[in-house]
Amino acid sequence: MDMQQQRATLRCACSEHSAMAGFELAPGLPAHRCPPCGGTWLALDEYREWNETAPAAPVVDDSTPLVMFETTSARACPVCARLMQRLRSGTEPDFRIDRCAACQSVWFDEGEWEALVRQGLRNRLVELLSDGWQRQLQADEVRAGREAVLRARHGDACMDELARMRAWLELQPERDELLALLRTGW
C-alpha cells in the first residue's frame, strides 16, 4: 500500500477509531482531522513544501481562551501504528507535539496548531521539533530548577543582587581582573 492509499484510510487512535477526513490546516496546507477528538495529522514533507512559500505568520493577539485537549500518553501513528515521540513545544502554554520519525509526520491535539499560530510559530514547526530546540528546553528547565534551589537557600534578595552584579560584570572589559580583586579582598 503506497502512502496515498494509506492517507485515504487513516484512522485515529482515539476511543472511536474514526476515519480521518482531509482538510486544509492553513490555506494550501493539506492535513487530516479526526472529527470526534479534533486531532490533526500532518505530513512533514507537505508542511515543508507549504512552508517554503507560506508568508510569515504574525503573532495573533487574541484574548479568546484557547481550547486545548492534550493526551497524556504516547499516541499510535495513524499511518504505521508505531508509538509517536512526544516533544515539548516550549511555548506558552507548553504542550507536547507527537512526531512519528518513521512516517515523518506530526499529530496535533485539539488547539495545539492554533496555539502555534497565535504565537507566530506556525512557520517554525521543524525548528520546534529539532534536537537543538529540545536540548535548549531541557537546559532551561535544569537552570530554572537550580535557580529555585538557590533562591530557597539564599533568598530572593541575595539572588537578585547576584544577578544584578553578574549582569554588570558581563559588561566590563576587565571582568576577570575585577573578579580576582573581589576574591582576594584587594
Backbone bond lengths (Angstrom), bond angles and torsions (degrees), N, CA, C in turn:
res aa  C-N    CA-C-N  psi(-1)  N-CA   C-N-CA  omega(-1)  CA-C   N-CA-C  phi
1 M - - - 1.456 - - 1.531 108.32 -
2 D 1.314 117.02 124.09 1.460 119.92 -179.88 1.537 110.15 -80.00
3 M 1.330 115.36 171.89 1.472 121.12 -175.25 1.529 111.33 -61.10
4 Q 1.330 117.69 -38.07 1.472 120.72 -179.26 1.529 110.48 -62.89
5 Q 1.328 117.17 -41.87 1.461 120.76 178.67 1.529 110.57 -67.85
6 Q 1.335 116.80 -39.27 1.457 120.25 178.24 1.518 110.52 -61.61
7 R 1.320 117.73 -42.12 1.456 121.54 -179.47 1.524 111.38 -65.04
8 A 1.315 116.86 -32.31 1.461 120.36 -179.82 1.521 111.71 -70.19
9 T 1.330 117.07 -20.74 1.465 120.70 -177.64 1.528 112.63 -116.44
10 L 1.306 117.46 23.78 1.464 120.26 -179.36 1.520 110.71 -60.75
11 R 1.341 114.86 136.63 1.455 121.18 175.86 1.517 108.06 -127.78
12 C 1.304 115.11 135.95 1.460 121.50 -179.45 1.529 109.91 -72.07
13 A 1.317 116.46 152.22 1.457 121.74 177.34 1.529 111.90 -87.58
14 C 1.337 118.01 4.66 1.467 120.21 178.87 1.525 109.62 -67.29
15 S 1.295 116.59 175.02 1.466 120.98 -175.42 1.529 113.32 -60.09
16 E 1.326 117.61 -25.02 1.466 120.24 -178.57 1.530 113.45 -89.91
17 H 1.325 117.77 -11.83 1.473 122.88 -179.42 1.528 111.60 46.42
18 S 1.310 115.80 44.97 1.459 122.05 -175.88 1.522 112.07 -73.35
19 A 1.329 114.34 152.44 1.464 120.45 171.58 1.521 107.10 -69.34
20 M 1.314 115.56 139.86 1.459 120.68 -177.88 1.527 109.41 -93.73
21 A 1.326 114.96 141.14 1.460 120.89 -177.71 1.523 110.40 -103.51
22 G 1.336 115.93 138.69 1.458 120.70 176.29 1.522 110.43 -71.38
23 F 1.340 116.71 144.20 1.466 122.73 177.16 1.520 107.49 -161.68
24 E 1.326 117.91 177.35 1.462 122.30 176.69 1.521 109.18 -102.61
25 L 1.312 115.49 117.66 1.464 121.10 178.28 1.524 110.04 -68.62
26 A 1.306 115.66 -36.21 1.467 124.76 172.73 1.526 104.38 -144.08
27 P 1.317 118.77 162.07 1.464 119.07 -179.72 1.538 111.76 -53.10
28 G 1.333 115.45 118.54 1.460 121.27 179.45 1.518 114.81 86.13
29 L 1.335 119.21 1.87 1.468 122.65 -178.68 1.526 109.69 -112.03
30 P 1.361 117.18 100.44 1.462 119.67 -178.43 1.526 111.73 -74.66
31 A 1.318 115.29 143.17 1.457 122.40 177.61 1.526 107.59 -152.93
32 H 1.323 116.56 -178.15 1.467 121.77 177.68 1.523 107.78 -131.17
33 R 1.335 115.81 137.40 1.466 121.45 -177.64 1.522 110.12 -121.20
34 C 1.344 114.68 144.15 1.457 121.77 172.53 1.525 107.07 -94.11
35 P 1.332 118.49 112.49 1.466 119.55 -177.93 1.535 114.65 -57.74
36 P 1.335 120.65 -43.16 1.467 118.31 -177.36 1.541 114.94 -66.58
37 C 1.333 117.69 -42.85 1.474 118.52 -174.85 1.528 112.78 -99.31
38 G 1.326 118.57 -13.79 1.460 121.57 179.01 1.516 113.99 79.27
39 G 1.341 117.83 6.69 1.457 121.23 178.89 1.518 111.62 -74.51
40 T 1.341 115.45 156.71 1.462 121.36 -176.94 1.521 110.31 -131.58
41 W 1.336 115.92 133.02 1.458 123.01 174.99 1.525 107.56 -105.48
42 L 1.346 115.09 133.35 1.459 121.08 -177.51 1.520 109.53 -134.70
43 A 1.333 116.29 128.55 1.468 121.55 175.37 1.525 108.39 -79.27
44 L 1.334 116.71 127.95 1.466 120.25 -177.10 1.524 112.55 -67.64
45 D 1.330 118.89 -29.38 1.471 118.80 176.99 1.526 110.51 -65.15
46 E 1.326 117.51 -38.64 1.464 120.42 177.28 1.529 110.91 -70.12
47 Y 1.331 116.18 -36.22 1.469 119.62 176.56 1.531 110.23 -62.75
48 R 1.338 116.82 -47.08 1.473 120.09 -179.09 1.530 111.18 -60.38
49 E 1.313 116.32 -43.57 1.463 120.65 179.06 1.536 110.28 -61.72
50 W 1.328 116.22 -45.84 1.465 121.26 178.45 1.526 111.10 -62.93
51 N 1.321 116.65 -41.28 1.463 122.35 -174.98 1.526 112.58 -67.04
52 E 1.324 117.41 -25.02 1.467 120.60 178.31 1.520 112.35 -62.64
53 T 1.331 116.51 -31.32 1.467 120.10 -177.20 1.524 113.10 -114.71
54 A 1.321 117.69 -6.81 1.472 120.44 -178.29 1.526 109.97 -71.29
55 P 1.314 117.17 139.44 1.466 118.90 176.14 1.523 110.09 -68.24
56 A 1.315 115.80 152.47 1.465 119.94 176.67 1.515 108.44 -61.18
57 A 1.301 115.11 137.77 1.470 119.82 -177.77 1.515 109.97 -89.44
58 P 1.316 117.34 127.02 1.464 119.27 176.12 1.524 110.11 -74.86
59 V 1.316 116.04 159.28 1.454 120.10 173.17 1.522 107.10 -68.44
60 V 1.313 116.49 130.69 1.456 121.57 -178.57 1.517 108.50 -96.69
61 D 1.321 116.14 117.44 1.457 120.86 178.87 1.519 107.99 -87.46
62 D 1.317 115.66 91.95 1.455 120.85 -177.52 1.517 108.22 -126.73
63 S 1.317 116.30 117.41 1.456 120.21 -178.36 1.528 112.02 -87.27
64 T 1.337 117.15 -0.60 1.460 120.09 176.79 1.521 108.53 -64.67
65 P 1.329 117.32 130.44 1.476 118.41 179.23 1.521 110.86 -58.59
66 L 1.315 115.65 137.30 1.451 122.04 -179.08 1.525 108.47 -90.55
67 V 1.322 116.54 123.67 1.458 121.09 177.74 1.519 107.07 -83.85
68 M 1.328 115.64 118.25 1.452 119.59 179.56 1.517 108.97 -127.27
69 F 1.307 115.07 139.55 1.445 121.55 174.36 1.505 106.60 -127.20
70 E 1.320 116.06 119.78 1.459 118.86 -179.03 1.514 109.87 -122.54
71 T 1.319 115.04 130.49 1.453 119.04 175.14 1.523 108.54 -74.57
72 T 1.305 116.00 151.07 1.467 119.94 -177.53 1.521 112.17 -100.13
73 S 1.313 117.42 -7.71 1.457 119.58 -179.32 1.524 109.85 -118.70
74 A 1.322 114.73 167.10 1.462 119.79 179.49 1.525 109.66 -63.56
75 R 1.304 115.34 143.78 1.467 122.73 -177.58 1.525 108.31 -103.97
76 A 1.325 115.44 144.02 1.462 120.35 173.86 1.527 108.40 -81.63
77 C 1.306 116.71 135.95 1.465 121.91 178.29 1.530 109.24 -63.87
78 P 1.332 118.30 132.41 1.460 120.65 179.38 1.529 113.67 -65.78
79 V 1.339 117.67 -18.08 1.463 120.64 -178.47 1.527 111.33 -91.39
80 C 1.343 116.78 -54.84 1.467 120.23 -172.62 1.529 113.98 -107.85
81 A 1.325 118.06 -8.15 1.474 125.01 179.32 1.531 113.70 70.60
82 R 1.339 118.43 5.10 1.467 120.13 173.87 1.519 109.17 -72.63
83 L 1.337 116.10 153.95 1.461 119.02 176.30 1.519 109.44 -68.94
84 M 1.310 115.22 135.00 1.461 121.09 -179.30 1.526 109.30 -86.37
85 Q 1.319 115.90 147.95 1.464 122.87 176.83 1.521 108.81 -78.64
86 R 1.333 116.62 135.37 1.464 121.39 -179.52 1.527 108.79 -98.98
87 L 1.328 116.78 117.72 1.460 122.32 -177.42 1.523 109.79 -117.06
88 R 1.323 116.13 137.23 1.466 120.55 -179.97 1.521 110.86 -71.09
89 S 1.315 115.41 144.89 1.459 119.80 176.78 1.519 110.81 -81.45
90 G 1.325 117.24 -32.51 1.461 120.84 -177.95 1.516 111.78 72.42
91 T 1.318 116.53 20.09 1.461 121.80 -178.78 1.518 109.26 -106.13
92 E 1.297 115.59 -179.76 1.459 120.52 176.78 1.516 108.32 -118.56
93 P 1.296 121.43 108.99 1.464 126.43 4.34 1.533 110.87 -75.35
94 D 1.338 115.10 151.43 1.459 120.75 177.93 1.529 107.75 -80.72
95 F 1.302 116.45 136.45 1.460 121.31 177.97 1.517 107.60 -147.88
96 R 1.306 116.37 173.84 1.460 121.53 -178.54 1.532 110.08 -108.21
97 I 1.318 114.54 134.73 1.462 121.56 174.31 1.527 106.15 -103.32
98 D 1.315 116.85 129.19 1.461 121.41 -179.68 1.527 108.72 -89.28
99 R 1.349 115.92 130.28 1.471 120.85 -179.03 1.520 109.80 -126.60
100 C 1.327 115.89 134.78 1.460 121.31 172.70 1.522 106.76 -101.84
101 A 1.325 116.06 110.37 1.466 120.36 -179.34 1.527 110.42 -67.90
102 A 1.321 117.68 -34.24 1.462 120.89 -178.19 1.532 111.71 -66.83
103 C 1.316 117.22 -42.56 1.473 121.53 -177.33 1.524 112.74 -95.07
104 Q 1.334 117.08 -6.16 1.461 121.23 -176.34 1.529 110.23 52.88
105 S 1.335 114.16 58.48 1.459 120.34 179.70 1.516 109.55 -141.06
106 V 1.325 115.76 165.61 1.466 121.08 177.46 1.524 109.11 -131.84
107 W 1.319 114.27 159.23 1.453 122.18 176.92 1.521 107.62 -124.14
108 F 1.318 115.50 128.33 1.456 121.38 173.98 1.520 108.42 -108.28
109 D 1.319 116.95 123.87 1.459 119.95 169.57 1.518 107.32 -71.10
110 E 1.301 116.62 165.38 1.461 121.62 -176.82 1.531 111.22 -52.91
111 G 1.321 116.24 129.23 1.456 122.80 176.23 1.520 115.64 88.83
112 E 1.332 118.93 -12.10 1.464 120.27 -175.84 1.531 111.81 -71.71
113 W 1.324 118.70 -45.31 1.467 120.63 177.11 1.524 109.14 -59.83
114 E 1.327 116.72 -43.37 1.458 121.30 -179.65 1.523 110.80 -61.42
115 A 1.339 117.42 -36.51 1.472 120.79 177.43 1.530 110.22 -63.75
116 L 1.336 117.45 -40.70 1.470 120.40 177.71 1.529 110.49 -65.29
117 V 1.322 116.58 -41.75 1.466 121.21 179.79 1.525 109.90 -62.20
118 R 1.329 117.61 -45.55 1.469 121.65 -178.82 1.522 112.24 -59.18
119 Q 1.322 116.17 -31.24 1.457 119.91 -177.54 1.523 112.89 -96.16
120 G 1.334 116.62 7.94 1.464 120.62 178.70 1.517 113.10 70.83
121 L 1.331 117.89 26.69 1.461 121.71 -175.91 1.532 113.98 -108.99
122 R 1.313 117.67 7.83 1.465 118.62 -176.43 1.519 111.75 -62.51
123 N 1.326 118.63 -27.32 1.463 121.95 -179.90 1.527 112.46 -87.39
124 R 1.338 117.13 1.70 1.471 120.69 -176.77 1.526 112.55 -117.49
125 L 1.319 117.80 21.30 1.459 121.74 -177.12 1.521 111.97 -56.84
126 V 1.313 118.22 -46.06 1.469 121.22 -178.63 1.540 109.72 -60.94
127 E 1.324 117.14 -40.07 1.467 121.07 177.55 1.525 111.07 -63.57
128 L 1.333 117.63 -41.99 1.465 121.53 179.29 1.521 111.15 -61.79
129 L 1.318 117.07 -32.18 1.464 121.67 -178.52 1.528 112.75 -85.62
130 S 1.323 117.40 -6.59 1.468 120.86 -174.23 1.523 112.41 -73.10
131 D 1.333 115.07 156.12 1.466 120.82 176.98 1.521 111.00 -60.66
132 G 1.330 116.90 -38.98 1.465 120.52 -179.51 1.521 111.82 -61.65
133 W 1.330 117.69 -44.70 1.469 121.86 178.72 1.534 109.99 -62.31
134 Q 1.330 116.36 -44.17 1.458 120.83 -178.38 1.534 111.43 -66.54
135 R 1.345 117.45 -39.21 1.474 120.56 176.79 1.522 111.02 -64.38
136 Q 1.342 117.06 -40.07 1.464 120.37 179.15 1.523 110.95 -63.62
137 L 1.325 117.04 -40.17 1.467 120.72 177.08 1.529 110.74 -60.96
138 Q 1.326 116.50 -43.05 1.459 120.43 178.84 1.525 111.07 -64.83
139 A 1.326 117.26 -43.15 1.464 121.10 179.08 1.524 110.66 -62.87
140 D 1.326 117.52 -41.96 1.463 121.17 178.10 1.523 111.28 -62.95
141 E 1.326 116.60 -38.85 1.463 121.10 179.15 1.526 110.88 -65.96
142 V 1.336 117.40 -42.65 1.467 121.26 177.79 1.525 110.28 -63.38
143 R 1.337 116.69 -43.84 1.466 121.38 179.61 1.536 111.18 -61.80
144 A 1.324 116.92 -42.28 1.466 120.80 179.07 1.522 110.92 -65.46
145 G 1.321 116.93 -39.27 1.466 120.40 177.40 1.511 111.67 -64.73
146 R 1.340 116.17 -42.48 1.468 120.03 179.00 1.520 110.39 -64.21
147 E 1.340 117.23 -41.21 1.454 119.96 178.97 1.524 111.36 -64.81
148 A 1.319 117.83 -37.49 1.472 120.85 178.28 1.525 110.80 -62.73
149 V 1.324 116.59 -40.52 1.472 120.38 178.23 1.530 110.21 -65.19
150 L 1.336 116.41 -44.19 1.465 119.73 -179.99 1.524 111.88 -65.49
151 R 1.319 117.12 -38.59 1.473 120.27 177.47 1.522 110.86 -65.11
152 A 1.327 117.09 -37.57 1.470 120.07 177.69 1.525 110.65 -66.95
153 R 1.320 116.90 -35.35 1.468 121.06 -177.61 1.530 112.20 -78.73
154 H 1.349 117.18 -42.62 1.463 120.56 -171.72 1.524 114.30 -109.41
155 G 1.307 117.69 -12.72 1.457 121.11 179.47 1.524 112.21 92.99
156 D 1.335 114.85 155.38 1.460 120.96 -177.88 1.520 112.79 -65.59
157 A 1.325 117.20 -41.22 1.463 120.39 -176.91 1.531 110.58 -61.69
158 C 1.321 116.61 -44.40 1.473 121.09 179.82 1.532 110.66 -63.74
159 M 1.334 117.09 -45.55 1.462 120.17 -177.79 1.523 111.36 -68.81
160 D 1.330 117.44 -35.38 1.464 120.35 176.53 1.530 110.78 -64.73
161 E 1.332 116.54 -40.24 1.462 120.41 178.31 1.530 110.86 -66.38
162 L 1.326 117.14 -40.99 1.467 120.33 176.18 1.533 111.23 -62.07
163 A 1.307 116.95 -40.21 1.468 120.53 178.42 1.529 110.43 -64.32
164 R 1.328 116.56 -40.37 1.469 120.61 178.10 1.519 110.10 -63.11
165 M 1.344 116.96 -44.76 1.467 120.52 -179.96 1.529 111.16 -65.38
166 R 1.318 116.99 -41.40 1.464 120.39 179.15 1.526 110.58 -61.05
167 A 1.342 116.96 -44.89 1.466 120.54 178.92 1.525 110.64 -61.06
168 W 1.330 117.63 -40.54 1.465 121.70 178.87 1.532 109.78 -65.71
169 L 1.349 116.97 -45.50 1.462 120.54 -178.74 1.529 112.10 -61.78
170 E 1.320 117.09 -36.17 1.462 120.49 -179.59 1.525 111.90 -63.37
171 L 1.328 117.51 -22.76 1.465 121.63 179.53 1.530 112.93 -87.90
172 Q 1.325 117.55 -9.80 1.457 121.85 -175.27 1.530 111.25 -88.00
173 P 1.329 118.00 129.26 1.470 120.20 -179.49 1.534 112.36 -67.29
174 E 1.320 118.26 -26.74 1.471 122.13 -178.88 1.529 110.98 -109.02
175 R 1.321 117.14 40.37 1.468 120.82 -173.69 1.521 113.03 -60.53
176 D 1.346 118.73 -36.33 1.464 119.79 179.97 1.526 110.63 -63.66
177 E 1.326 117.08 -40.74 1.461 120.99 177.98 1.530 110.45 -65.39
178 L 1.327 116.39 -41.14 1.468 120.06 179.07 1.531 111.36 -64.31
179 L 1.317 117.00 -40.49 1.465 120.46 176.98 1.532 110.83 -64.21
180 A 1.327 116.22 -40.37 1.475 119.68 178.82 1.525 109.74 -63.79
181 L 1.314 117.54 -39.79 1.466 120.63 177.30 1.534 110.87 -61.93
182 L 1.305 117.07 -42.06 1.477 120.30 178.70 1.530 111.16 -63.36
183 R 1.327 116.40 -41.98 1.477 119.89 -178.26 1.524 111.99 -66.95
184 T 1.330 116.84 -36.67 1.472 119.58 -176.36 1.512 113.17 -89.11
185 G 1.326 116.68 -9.37 1.468 119.58 -179.08 1.507 111.96 73.60
186 W 1.263 119.96 16.09 1.469 131.25 -176.38 1.469 111.60 18.68
